[in-house]
Amino acid sequence: MATRYAQIIVDVPTMQTNRPYTYALPADLQGQVQPGMRVIVPFGHRQVMGFVVALTDKSDVAAEELKEVTTSLDLEPVLSPELVQLSAELAEDIFAFRITILQSMLPNSLKADYQQRLKLEKADLSDDIRVEYLEGQQERDVKLSKFTPKQWRQLKQLAAEGWLSIEPIIANRGRIKKQRAYQLSADSEFLEEAAGQLRANAKQQKHLLDFILENQGQTFTKKELQEMADFSTATLQAGVKKGWLQATDVELLRRPAGTAIESGQQWHQLNPEQEAAYEAVIGAAHAQTYQPFLLEGITGSGKTEVYLQAAAEVLKSGKTVLFLVPEIALTPQMLERVRARFGNKTAVLHSGLSEGERYDEWRRTERGDVQVVVGARSAVFAPLTNLGLIIVDEEHETSYQQADNPRYNARDVALWRAAYHDIPVILGSATPSLESRSRAQKGVYQHLMLTKRAGGAELPKVEIVDMKESMADQPDTNFSTSLRNKIQARLDRKEQMVLLLNRRGYSSFVMCRDCGFVPRDPNCNLAMTLHMDTHTLKCHYCGYQEPIPQICPACGSKRIRYYGTGTQKAEAELMDLFPSARVIRIDQDTTRKKGSLAKALQRFGQGEADILLGTQMVAKGLDFPDVTLVGVLNADTSLGLPDFHAAERTFQLLTQVAGRAGRHEAKGEVVIQTFNPEHYAITYAQKHDYEGFYRQEMAIRHAGQYPPYFYTVQIQMSAPEENQVALQAAQVGRWLKKRIPNNVIQLGPSPQPIAKLKNRYYFQILLKLKDDHEMDGFLHELADRAQKAKNGLQLNVIRNPLSFM
């Protein structure tokens, strides 16, 4: 048999290793190792983990010069051929290391900690070997670098002969959880004979024997036996001693809270618009055609019902469905609706799970136990096979973009996977991103519209309050007279309200009224946010905090005052204005504990509070029938950001939060407080007019030569010293200018809007291109050169960034 070779991506994230290396497969691994498996290989003077991405019978290097694969970590591939191919194309597209993408596709529990558990299986193993490998113990965990390849060969030979066992311990976290179970004897004659010999007063043992005779040969967990027949531990142990049953351990899947639900929620009749959208999606699914659909539907129009009924139809054909939501913690109701329809066929994948839960949900998916995966950004890599439909809810959300390496966009990955499987993908939103809406206009996506609220509900009336006038009368308040009156009216009628303030903390900053000094974080040079609950100033970027100053450190004045507002201060004022109101505050400070957000929303849904006050967490995905008033305390928090997306983000947020009101029988009302009542993002949000906003914003983007008329690439550079990064950025700018075509626009280098963060200074260069990939060769060369940079300089190339902050 010809010698087989493996192409392996090693776990060393540098440009020099961002390609497959060829390794020889030893005889005992030939026929076992497959693409998608993790293996251990010698690299330099150490052992590292790697992913097999291809097998070949030929090598450009002489066989005697090649190193051999040490061992395999998997019995079956952990990555499908689809995901292996995706990793190569995605790494090229987003200027990332392929190894980081491969690792992103797996739960943390499968990331290498490079340990193996050696366990003695035969007591007469020689003392020399026991000392050398087990240090005289029965069991030992060792790192892979502990032994040479030759020693690993001997260990594998010993394991093959049954002297000891070798179990990979992945990050010491990827262990399969076990629980005690009992296999019941299937020997009827033996059991009947035992029953005849029982003492008359051995009632518990007779009860156990009767149960075994009725369920011969079956296996039950200890918990099941105790719940079904109330057997005590002593009785079960007695049964084991007598040979009636055999103790064993079986796998216990760690399920996220609330996932084990039987399906059975009623289906709703689709209206004509929903029916048309459903038929279009199902037509593409039955034809096995790749087709992106942009499902643009006003808030409350029943997009979710279209998703679920299309998914149900796809499942009938034996295929699977991937359902992405922007942030799983923000959409617990969506998750409940999916579970209610599809029950235990559903798996959940998101960062809010414990490592054990995520590992087990991933394994359920990987071995085909589920048909629907619901999850946030990283769930786009779910190991589903036979995909039939992909759904991306709230496709405009920036949380689909990974903020650090590898900077993939889950929406783009979803489109790639849909094309790979020749299936439809639904991109749903009440406020689509301008890029998606323009693609629908060009016919790249098929445009589906839902213009009416489901069930005949009406869109809420929106009132704009000019806070310049309100502040003239009441200078230090978050609540205009109009909003206060409407809150009181809802409290009197026992109706519920949602209030949005897109800034957490007590106030935005602290300032000395005598000299103007503002306390800044030393790591990021940003004004810190005041938190009254902990009496501290905090930086929300790096976590730095310090006590609130009583005396100005610059001039010694005691006239330190709080400016701006945050959710804590708004909550305090609410309690002062409406002492009887029951308020639940939702922001990152109140929802850090696992499950706390879901519990808070559940309490609100059960009517345990009158007012839900929060940051943008309350703006999307919520559907409470008794909410008749939505108040936006300050619509301007994102308008002033130095980012061309500012108006689009403001319009999307206002439209989404306004859509929380009046979703059922009771009519809804919205109050938007703003210092910019004439701004087009606010006036179009007042009219629920996405198409009008789209036309005006597209004209502004065209004039400014911004996306979607141009593609953008951000070259981000940072270093611990400001002069150092400024100098390097200037050099990069000159290098690029000599190479870019005439039709590419280069802006910068210049400091980023947030110029210092976590003790690093940031500069950027922005490229505007008509062809998304025309600069790729130069950009890859630039990223490669940056690997050799010294003095802590880092360079990232980010394609089509969603923020320039």
GUTIFI-203808 format. One line per 4 residues: their letters; for each residue x, y, z of C-alpha. Coordinates in nm, 2 decimals. Layout:
% GUTIFI-203808
a	X:Y:Z  ...
This chain:
% GUTIFI-203808
matr	0.00:0.00:0.00  0.13:0.34:-0.09  0.24:0.57:0.19  -0.03:0.82:0.27
yaqi	0.03:1.18:0.36  -0.18:1.43:0.55  -0.21:1.81:0.48  -0.23:1.97:0.82
ivdv	-0.30:2.32:0.95  -0.10:2.35:1.27  -0.20:2.53:1.58  0.05:2.81:1.54
ptmq	-0.13:3.14:1.44  0.13:3.32:1.23  0.14:3.41:0.86  0.44:3.18:0.81
tnrp	0.22:2.88:0.92  -0.10:2.99:0.75  -0.08:2.70:0.51  -0.11:2.32:0.52
ytya	0.21:2.13:0.62  0.26:1.78:0.48  0.31:1.50:0.73  0.35:1.12:0.68
lpad	0.09:0.89:0.83  0.24:0.60:1.02  0.10:0.25:0.93  -0.13:0.23:1.23
lqgq	-0.30:0.56:1.13  -0.34:0.49:0.76  -0.70:0.43:0.69  -0.80:0.59:1.02
vqpg	-0.72:0.95:0.98  -0.97:1.16:0.77  -1.00:1.53:0.68  -1.17:1.72:0.96
mrvi	-0.99:1.53:1.24  -0.76:1.68:1.50  -0.42:1.52:1.53  -0.10:1.58:1.72
vpfg	0.21:1.65:1.52  0.57:1.74:1.60  0.64:2.10:1.50  0.99:2.23:1.57
hrqv	1.09:2.10:1.91  0.74:2.05:2.04  0.41:1.87:1.99  0.11:2.07:1.87
mgfv	-0.24:2.01:1.77  -0.34:2.04:1.40  -0.64:1.99:1.17  -0.62:1.75:0.88
valt	-0.76:1.93:0.58  -0.66:1.69:0.30  -0.51:1.34:0.24  -0.28:1.26:-0.05
dksd	-0.06:0.98:-0.19  0.20:1.22:-0.32  0.45:1.46:-0.16  0.69:1.72:-0.30
vaae	0.93:1.63:-0.01  1.12:1.30:0.01  0.94:1.06:0.25  1.24:1.02:0.47
elke	1.25:1.40:0.53  0.89:1.42:0.65  0.78:1.41:1.01  0.51:1.16:1.11
vtts	0.18:1.23:1.27  0.21:1.14:1.64  -0.15:1.04:1.72  -0.51:1.13:1.64
ldle	-0.74:1.30:1.89  -1.06:1.19:1.72  -1.22:0.86:1.61  -1.45:1.05:1.37
pvls	-1.40:1.39:1.20  -1.51:1.69:1.41  -1.54:1.91:1.10  -1.73:1.82:0.78
pelv	-1.58:1.86:0.43  -1.81:2.17:0.40  -1.66:2.34:0.71  -1.31:2.25:0.61
qlsa	-1.36:2.41:0.27  -1.53:2.71:0.43  -1.23:2.76:0.66  -1.00:2.80:0.36
elae	-1.22:3.05:0.17  -1.32:3.25:0.48  -0.96:3.29:0.59  -0.87:3.43:0.25
difa	-1.17:3.66:0.24  -1.13:3.82:0.59  -0.75:3.82:0.61  -0.75:3.57:0.91
frit	-0.54:3.28:1.01  -0.70:2.96:0.90  -0.63:2.79:1.23  -0.83:3.06:1.42
ilqs	-1.13:3.00:1.20  -1.10:2.62:1.24  -1.10:2.67:1.61  -1.39:2.91:1.60
mlpn	-1.60:2.63:1.44  -1.57:2.42:1.75  -1.69:2.46:2.11  -1.42:2.58:2.36
slka	-1.42:2.23:2.51  -1.25:2.10:2.20  -0.97:2.35:2.19  -0.64:2.19:2.27
dyqq	-0.49:2.18:2.62  -0.27:1.91:2.50  -0.33:1.65:2.77  -0.38:1.27:2.77
rlkl	-0.50:1.05:3.05  -0.29:0.73:3.09  -0.47:0.46:3.29  -0.33:0.12:3.40
ekad	-0.54:-0.17:3.27  -0.33:-0.47:3.38  -0.17:-0.49:3.72  0.13:-0.70:3.60
lsdd	0.26:-0.42:3.38  0.64:-0.40:3.43  0.76:-0.17:3.71  1.00:0.01:3.47
irve	0.72:0.11:3.23  0.49:0.20:3.51  0.76:0.44:3.65  0.85:0.58:3.31
yleg	0.50:0.66:3.19  0.27:0.65:3.50  0.52:0.75:3.77  0.41:0.44:3.95
qqer	0.04:0.56:3.97  -0.28:0.39:3.85  -0.37:0.69:3.64  -0.19:1.00:3.52
dvkl	-0.27:1.31:3.31  0.02:1.42:3.10  0.08:1.70:2.84  0.16:1.59:2.49
skft	0.49:1.77:2.50  0.60:1.54:2.79  0.70:1.25:2.57  0.90:1.21:2.24
pkqw	0.73:1.07:1.93  0.91:0.74:2.00  0.77:0.72:2.35  0.42:0.79:2.21
rqlk	0.47:0.50:1.97  0.55:0.27:2.26  0.25:0.40:2.46  0.02:0.34:2.16
qlaa	0.17:-0.02:2.13  0.11:-0.08:2.50  -0.25:0.05:2.46  -0.31:-0.18:2.16
egwl	-0.19:-0.47:2.37  -0.43:-0.38:2.65  -0.17:-0.29:2.92  -0.30:0.07:2.96
siep	-0.56:0.30:2.80  -0.50:0.65:2.65  -0.78:0.90:2.67  -0.74:1.25:2.52
iian	-0.83:1.52:2.77  -0.92:1.82:2.57  -0.88:2.14:2.76  -0.97:1.93:3.06
rgri	-1.33:2.05:3.00  -1.46:1.84:2.71  -1.55:1.55:2.92  -1.87:1.36:2.86
kkqr	-2.08:1.38:3.18  -2.19:1.04:3.31  -2.47:0.93:3.54  -2.54:0.60:3.72
ayql	-2.77:0.36:3.54  -2.87:-0.01:3.58  -2.92:-0.27:3.31  -3.19:-0.52:3.42
sads	-3.13:-0.89:3.39  -3.29:-1.07:3.09  -3.26:-1.42:3.25  -3.63:-1.51:3.32
efle	-3.55:-1.84:3.48  -3.29:-1.69:3.72  -3.53:-1.41:3.81  -3.83:-1.64:3.88
eaag	-3.61:-1.86:4.09  -3.49:-1.55:4.29  -3.85:-1.44:4.34  -3.94:-1.78:4.49
qlra	-3.65:-1.76:4.74  -3.74:-1.42:4.88  -3.83:-1.38:5.24  -4.19:-1.28:5.29
nakq	-4.10:-0.95:5.46  -3.85:-0.84:5.18  -4.12:-0.61:5.03  -3.88:-0.37:4.86
qkhl	-3.68:-0.64:4.69  -4.00:-0.81:4.57  -4.11:-0.48:4.43  -3.78:-0.45:4.25
ldfi	-3.79:-0.81:4.11  -4.15:-0.75:3.98  -4.03:-0.44:3.80  -3.73:-0.63:3.65
lenq	-3.95:-0.91:3.53  -4.18:-0.66:3.35  -3.88:-0.47:3.19  -3.62:-0.75:3.13
gqtf	-3.30:-0.64:2.95  -3.38:-0.27:2.96  -3.15:0.00:3.10  -3.27:0.28:3.32
tkke	-3.09:0.56:3.49  -3.09:0.57:3.87  -3.30:0.88:3.86  -3.56:0.72:3.63
lqem	-3.59:0.42:3.86  -3.64:0.63:4.16  -3.90:0.85:3.99  -4.09:0.56:3.83
adfs	-4.09:0.32:4.12  -3.93:0.50:4.42  -3.65:0.25:4.47  -3.41:0.34:4.74
tatl	-3.03:0.33:4.68  -3.00:0.04:4.92  -3.25:-0.17:4.73  -3.08:-0.11:4.40
qagv	-2.74:-0.20:4.55  -2.89:-0.52:4.69  -3.02:-0.60:4.34  -2.67:-0.55:4.20
kkgw	-2.52:-0.79:4.46  -2.78:-1.05:4.38  -2.71:-1.02:4.01  -3.06:-0.90:3.92
lqat	-2.93:-0.59:3.76  -2.59:-0.46:3.66  -2.46:-0.11:3.75  -2.32:0.10:3.47
dvel	-2.26:0.46:3.37  -2.44:0.63:3.08  -2.40:0.97:2.92  -2.59:1.26:3.07
lrrp	-2.64:1.54:2.83  -2.62:1.89:2.98  -2.92:2.07:2.84  -2.97:2.45:2.87
agta	-3.25:2.54:3.10  -3.59:2.50:2.94  -3.48:2.32:2.62  -3.64:1.99:2.69
iesg	-3.99:2.09:2.57  -4.24:1.88:2.38  -4.36:2.04:2.06  -4.73:2.12:2.01
qqwh	-4.78:2.50:2.00  -5.07:2.58:1.77  -5.00:2.71:1.42  -5.14:3.04:1.30
qlnp	-5.33:3.10:0.97  -5.10:3.30:0.74  -5.24:3.62:0.58  -5.20:3.67:0.20
eqea	-4.87:3.85:0.23  -4.72:3.59:0.47  -4.86:3.31:0.24  -4.69:3.47:-0.06
ayea	-4.35:3.49:0.12  -4.39:3.13:0.25  -4.47:2.99:-0.10  -4.16:3.17:-0.25
viga	-3.93:3.03:0.01  -4.07:2.68:-0.01  -4.06:2.68:-0.39  -3.69:2.74:-0.37
ahaq	-3.64:2.48:-0.11  -3.83:2.21:-0.31  -3.64:2.31:-0.62  -3.31:2.28:-0.42
tyqp	-3.20:2.63:-0.55  -2.98:2.88:-0.38  -3.18:3.19:-0.34  -3.14:3.47:-0.08
flle	-3.47:3.63:0.02  -3.49:3.96:0.19  -3.81:3.95:0.41  -3.88:4.31:0.49
gitg	-4.17:4.33:0.73  -4.29:4.60:0.96  -4.26:4.52:1.33  -4.54:4.28:1.44
sgkt	-4.61:4.17:1.08  -4.55:3.80:1.15  -4.20:3.74:1.01  -4.14:3.47:1.28
evyl	-4.45:3.28:1.17  -4.32:3.27:0.81  -3.99:3.14:0.94  -4.14:2.87:1.15
qaaa	-4.39:2.74:0.89  -4.12:2.74:0.62  -3.89:2.55:0.86  -4.16:2.29:0.94
evlk	-4.21:2.22:0.57  -3.84:2.18:0.51  -3.82:1.94:0.81  -4.08:1.72:0.65
sgkt	-3.84:1.64:0.37  -3.58:1.51:0.62  -3.36:1.82:0.60  -3.23:2.04:0.88
vlfl	-3.27:2.41:0.96  -3.03:2.67:1.09  -3.20:2.97:1.27  -2.97:3.26:1.36
vpei	-3.08:3.54:1.59  -2.86:3.85:1.66  -2.81:3.79:2.04  -2.97:3.49:2.20
altp	-2.99:3.66:2.53  -3.20:3.94:2.38  -3.45:3.71:2.21  -3.57:3.45:2.47
qmle	-3.92:3.47:2.33  -3.80:3.38:1.98  -3.62:3.08:2.13  -3.93:2.97:2.32
rvra	-4.14:2.99:2.00  -3.90:2.77:1.81  -3.88:2.52:2.10  -4.26:2.52:2.13
rfgn	-4.29:2.42:1.76  -4.01:2.17:1.73  -3.95:2.05:2.09  -3.65:1.82:2.15
ktav	-3.56:1.84:1.78  -3.41:2.18:1.87  -3.05:2.25:1.99  -2.93:2.59:2.12
lhsg	-2.58:2.72:2.06  -2.47:3.05:2.20  -2.21:3.21:2.43  -2.45:3.22:2.73
lseg	-2.43:2.85:2.78  -2.18:2.68:3.01  -1.89:2.50:2.84  -2.05:2.17:2.92
eryd	-2.39:2.27:2.79  -2.24:2.41:2.47  -2.02:2.10:2.42  -2.32:1.86:2.46
ewrr	-2.55:2.07:2.24  -2.28:2.07:1.97  -2.24:1.69:2.00  -2.62:1.64:1.98
terg	-2.61:1.84:1.66  -2.30:1.67:1.52  -2.43:1.32:1.56  -2.77:1.41:1.40
dvqv	-3.00:1.40:1.71  -3.15:1.74:1.62  -3.31:1.90:1.32  -3.31:2.27:1.41
vvga	-3.03:2.47:1.56  -3.11:2.81:1.71  -2.82:3.03:1.80  -2.63:3.36:1.79
rsav	-2.33:3.45:1.57  -2.11:3.14:1.63  -2.40:2.90:1.56  -2.35:2.97:1.19
fapl	-2.08:2.70:1.21  -2.32:2.45:1.36  -2.23:2.10:1.23  -2.56:2.04:1.06
tnlg	-2.56:1.81:0.76  -2.83:1.80:0.49  -2.92:2.16:0.54  -3.25:2.27:0.38
liiv	-3.30:2.63:0.50  -3.11:2.90:0.68  -3.29:3.19:0.86  -3.11:3.51:0.97
deeh	-3.35:3.71:1.18  -3.28:4.09:1.23  -3.02:4.06:0.95  -2.92:4.43:1.00
etsy	-2.78:4.38:1.35  -2.41:4.46:1.40  -2.38:4.18:1.65  -2.35:3.93:1.35
qqad	-2.01:4.08:1.30  -1.73:3.93:1.51  -1.55:4.23:1.68  -1.21:4.06:1.70
npry	-1.01:3.80:1.51  -1.14:3.62:1.31  -1.37:3.91:1.20  -1.63:3.71:1.02
nard	-1.99:3.82:0.96  -2.23:3.55:1.03  -2.48:3.68:0.77  -2.21:3.64:0.50
valw	-2.12:3.29:0.62  -2.49:3.19:0.62  -2.50:3.30:0.25  -2.19:3.09:0.17
raay	-2.34:2.78:0.34  -2.67:2.83:0.16  -2.49:2.85:-0.17  -2.29:2.54:-0.08
hdip	-2.60:2.34:-0.02  -2.81:2.50:-0.30  -3.09:2.61:-0.05  -3.28:2.92:0.03
vilg	-3.17:3.17:0.30  -3.42:3.42:0.46  -3.27:3.75:0.57  -3.55:3.91:0.78
satp	-3.58:4.26:0.92  -3.82:4.55:0.97  -3.52:4.78:0.90  -3.29:4.60:0.66
sles	-2.93:4.71:0.63  -2.88:4.94:0.33  -2.64:4.69:0.17  -2.91:4.41:0.18
rsra	-3.19:4.65:0.07  -2.98:4.77:-0.23  -2.90:4.41:-0.33  -3.28:4.34:-0.33
qkgv	-3.33:4.64:-0.55  -3.07:4.51:-0.79  -3.23:4.16:-0.79  -2.94:3.99:-0.62
yqhl	-3.18:3.90:-0.34  -3.55:3.83:-0.39  -3.75:4.10:-0.21  -4.05:3.99:0.00
mltk	-4.27:4.25:0.18  -4.50:4.23:0.48  -4.68:4.56:0.51  -4.95:4.48:0.76
ragg	-4.94:4.38:1.13  -5.05:4.02:1.19  -5.39:3.98:1.36  -5.51:4.33:1.24
aelp	-5.31:4.52:1.50  -5.22:4.88:1.41  -4.88:5.05:1.42  -4.85:5.27:1.72
kvei	-4.88:5.65:1.70  -4.54:5.82:1.75  -4.50:6.16:1.92  -4.18:6.35:1.90
vdmk	-4.09:6.57:2.20  -3.83:6.85:2.16  -3.62:6.82:2.47  -3.47:7.17:2.42
esma	-3.81:7.32:2.51  -3.87:7.07:2.79  -3.53:7.13:2.95  -3.59:7.50:2.95
dqpd	-3.88:7.44:3.19  -3.73:7.15:3.38  -3.35:7.15:3.34  -3.26:6.83:3.53
tnfs	-3.51:6.56:3.42  -3.52:6.26:3.19  -3.90:6.28:3.16  -4.09:6.54:2.96
tslr	-4.43:6.65:3.08  -4.59:6.45:2.80  -4.41:6.13:2.88  -4.48:6.16:3.25
nkiq	-4.85:6.21:3.19  -4.87:5.90:2.96  -4.68:5.69:3.22  -4.92:5.79:3.49
arld	-5.22:5.71:3.26  -5.08:5.36:3.20  -5.02:5.30:3.57  -5.38:5.40:3.63
rkeq	-5.50:5.15:3.37  -5.27:4.87:3.48  -5.10:4.86:3.15  -4.72:4.80:3.09
mvll	-4.45:5.02:2.95  -4.10:4.99:2.79  -3.85:5.27:2.84  -3.53:5.29:2.64
lnrr	-3.22:5.48:2.73  -2.92:5.36:2.53  -2.66:5.44:2.80  -2.60:5.24:3.12
gyss	-2.48:5.38:3.45  -2.60:5.68:3.65  -2.47:5.96:3.44  -2.25:5.99:3.13
fvmc	-1.96:6.17:3.30  -1.84:6.38:3.60  -1.70:6.73:3.55  -1.55:7.01:3.77
rdcg	-1.77:7.32:3.73  -1.47:7.55:3.82  -1.20:7.43:3.58  -1.38:7.18:3.35
fvpr	-1.17:6.88:3.45  -1.33:6.54:3.35  -1.18:6.22:3.51  -1.05:6.00:3.24
dpnc	-0.95:5.64:3.23  -0.56:5.62:3.21  -0.58:5.31:2.98  -0.81:5.45:2.72
nlam	-0.82:5.83:2.78  -1.20:5.83:2.78  -1.44:6.00:3.01  -1.56:5.74:3.26
tlhm	-1.93:5.66:3.34  -2.07:5.71:3.69  -2.22:5.42:3.87  -2.40:5.51:4.19
dtht	-2.47:5.15:4.31  -2.09:5.09:4.35  -2.00:5.46:4.40  -1.74:5.43:4.12
lkch	-1.64:5.57:3.79  -1.60:5.29:3.53  -1.46:5.26:3.18  -1.69:5.04:2.97
ycgy	-1.41:4.95:2.73  -1.14:4.81:2.95  -1.31:4.77:3.29  -1.09:5.02:3.48
qepi	-1.27:5.18:3.78  -1.19:5.43:4.06  -1.38:5.60:4.34  -1.59:5.91:4.26
pqic	-1.37:6.21:4.34  -1.49:6.45:4.61  -1.23:6.72:4.52  -1.11:6.81:4.18
pacg	-0.75:6.67:4.13  -0.67:6.95:3.89  -0.78:7.27:4.08  -0.88:7.14:4.43
skri	-1.25:7.26:4.39  -1.53:7.08:4.56  -1.77:7.17:4.28  -1.77:6.82:4.11
ryyg	-2.10:6.76:3.94  -2.27:6.48:3.73  -2.36:6.54:3.37  -2.58:6.34:3.13
tgtq	-2.78:6.05:3.24  -2.78:5.67:3.24  -3.02:5.38:3.32  -2.94:5.40:3.70
kaea	-3.02:5.77:3.72  -3.34:5.72:3.51  -3.45:5.44:3.74  -3.39:5.66:4.05
elmd	-3.59:5.94:3.90  -3.87:5.70:3.80  -3.90:5.58:4.16  -3.91:5.94:4.28
lfps	-4.18:6.05:4.03  -4.39:5.73:4.05  -4.33:5.57:4.40  -4.59:5.29:4.34
arvi	-4.45:5.19:4.00  -4.28:4.85:3.98  -3.96:4.89:3.77  -3.73:4.63:3.62
ridq	-3.40:4.77:3.49  -3.22:4.57:3.22  -2.86:4.66:3.12  -2.52:4.49:3.12
dttr	-2.48:4.57:3.49  -2.80:4.40:3.59  -2.78:4.10:3.36  -2.43:3.97:3.41
kkgs	-2.54:3.66:3.60  -2.63:3.36:3.37  -3.00:3.35:3.31  -3.07:3.68:3.48
laka	-3.20:3.85:3.17  -3.44:3.57:3.08  -3.57:3.57:3.44  -3.62:3.95:3.44
lqrf	-3.82:3.93:3.11  -4.02:3.64:3.24  -4.12:3.84:3.55  -4.22:4.13:3.33
gqge	-4.42:3.90:3.10  -4.60:3.76:3.40  -4.71:4.11:3.51  -4.48:4.14:3.81
adil	-4.37:4.49:3.69  -4.52:4.79:3.53  -4.21:4.94:3.36  -3.93:4.77:3.18
lgtq	-3.64:5.02:3.16  -3.33:4.93:2.97  -3.06:4.99:2.71  -3.10:4.85:2.35
mvak	-3.16:4.51:2.50  -3.53:4.61:2.53  -3.55:4.73:2.17  -3.58:4.40:1.98
gldf	-3.74:4.06:1.99  -3.98:4.13:2.27  -4.36:4.06:2.24  -4.57:4.15:2.54
pdvt	-4.94:4.19:2.49  -5.00:4.44:2.77  -4.73:4.69:2.65  -4.91:5.00:2.53
lvgv	-4.65:5.27:2.57  -4.29:5.29:2.46  -4.07:5.58:2.57  -3.73:5.67:2.42
lnad	-3.57:5.90:2.68  -3.29:6.03:2.45  -3.29:5.94:2.08  -2.97:6.12:2.01
tslg	-2.71:5.90:2.19  -2.59:5.74:1.86  -2.66:6.03:1.62  -2.34:6.22:1.71
lpdf	-2.10:5.93:1.66  -1.83:5.99:1.40  -1.95:5.70:1.18  -2.14:5.71:0.85
haae	-2.37:5.44:0.99  -2.49:5.68:1.27  -2.83:5.78:1.11  -2.90:5.42:1.00
rtfq	-2.83:5.28:1.35  -3.05:5.55:1.51  -3.34:5.49:1.27  -3.32:5.11:1.32
lltq	-3.31:5.13:1.69  -3.61:5.38:1.71  -3.81:5.17:1.47  -3.74:4.85:1.65
vagr	-3.82:4.98:2.00  -4.14:5.16:1.87  -4.25:4.82:1.74  -4.27:4.68:2.10
agrh	-4.59:4.88:2.15  -4.95:4.78:2.06  -4.86:4.44:1.91  -5.19:4.28:2.01
eakg	-5.55:4.41:2.08  -5.46:4.72:2.28  -5.35:5.02:2.08  -4.99:5.14:2.13
evvi	-4.83:5.48:2.16  -4.46:5.59:2.14  -4.29:5.90:2.28  -3.95:5.98:2.14
qtfn	-3.76:6.25:2.33  -3.48:6.42:2.13  -3.28:6.74:2.09  -3.28:6.69:1.71
pehy	-3.66:6.67:1.63  -3.60:6.76:1.26  -3.34:6.50:1.19  -3.45:6.27:0.90
aity	-3.37:5.95:1.10  -3.61:6.06:1.37  -3.89:6.19:1.14  -3.89:5.88:0.92
aqkh	-3.90:5.66:1.24  -4.20:5.86:1.35  -4.38:5.77:1.03  -4.25:5.40:1.04
dyeg	-4.13:5.48:0.69  -3.83:5.26:0.61  -3.86:5.31:0.23  -3.85:5.69:0.27
fyrq	-3.55:5.67:0.50  -3.38:5.43:0.26  -3.41:5.67:-0.03  -3.27:5.97:0.16
emai	-2.99:5.78:0.33  -2.89:5.62:-0.01  -2.86:5.97:-0.16  -2.64:6.08:0.12
rhag	-2.42:5.77:0.09  -2.39:5.82:-0.29  -2.28:6.18:-0.24  -2.02:6.08:0.03
qypp	-1.90:5.77:-0.17  -1.98:5.53:0.11  -2.13:5.18:0.11  -2.33:5.03:-0.05
yfyt	-2.20:5.24:-0.35  -1.84:5.15:-0.25  -1.68:4.86:-0.06  -1.46:4.96:0.23
vqiq	-1.14:4.81:0.38  -1.02:4.94:0.72  -0.64:4.90:0.79  -0.62:4.93:1.17
msap	-0.28:4.98:1.33  -0.20:5.00:1.71  0.10:5.02:1.94  0.17:5.11:2.30
eenq	0.34:5.44:2.20  0.15:5.70:2.00  0.45:5.83:1.81  0.55:5.48:1.71
valq	0.21:5.39:1.56  0.18:5.73:1.39  0.52:5.68:1.22  0.43:5.32:1.12
aaqv	0.08:5.43:0.99  0.25:5.70:0.77  0.49:5.44:0.63  0.20:5.20:0.55
grwl	0.01:5.49:0.39  0.30:5.57:0.16  0.35:5.20:0.07  -0.02:5.17:-0.02
kkri	-0.03:5.49:-0.23  0.24:5.36:-0.46  0.03:5.05:-0.53  -0.34:5.14:-0.53
pnnv	-0.52:5.18:-0.87  -0.66:5.53:-0.96  -1.02:5.42:-0.89  -0.94:5.33:-0.53
iqlg	-0.98:5.61:-0.27  -0.74:5.62:0.02  -0.83:5.82:0.34  -0.58:5.86:0.62
pspq	-0.38:5.76:0.80  -0.55:5.93:1.10  -0.62:5.85:1.46  -0.93:5.64:1.52
piak	-1.23:5.82:1.68  -1.14:5.62:2.00  -0.77:5.68:1.97  -0.65:5.51:2.28
lknr	-0.79:5.19:2.42  -0.65:4.95:2.69  -0.31:5.12:2.68  -0.28:5.11:2.30
yyfq	-0.30:5.39:2.05  -0.50:5.33:1.73  -0.46:5.48:1.38  -0.65:5.38:1.07
illk	-0.65:5.40:0.69  -0.97:5.36:0.50  -0.99:5.23:0.14  -1.30:5.28:-0.08
lkdd	-1.32:5.03:-0.37  -1.57:4.96:-0.65  -1.45:4.60:-0.68  -1.45:4.43:-0.34
hemd	-1.14:4.22:-0.41  -0.92:4.43:-0.64  -0.67:4.51:-0.36  -0.66:4.16:-0.20
gflh	-0.31:4.07:-0.33  -0.15:4.39:-0.18  -0.35:4.36:0.14  -0.24:4.00:0.20
elad	0.12:4.11:0.14  0.07:4.40:0.38  -0.07:4.16:0.65  0.23:3.93:0.59
raqk	0.48:4.21:0.62  0.32:4.33:0.95  0.40:3.99:1.10  0.76:4.10:1.11
akng	0.68:4.43:1.29  0.86:4.51:1.62  0.79:4.70:1.94  0.44:4.57:1.98
lqln	0.30:4.71:1.66  -0.02:4.53:1.54  -0.19:4.56:1.20  -0.54:4.43:1.11
virn	-0.71:4.44:0.77  -1.09:4.45:0.81  -1.31:4.41:0.51  -1.64:4.60:0.51
plsf	-1.63:4.70:0.88  -1.96:4.78:1.05  -1.81:5.04:1.27  -1.50:5.27:1.25
m	-1.49:5.35:1.62
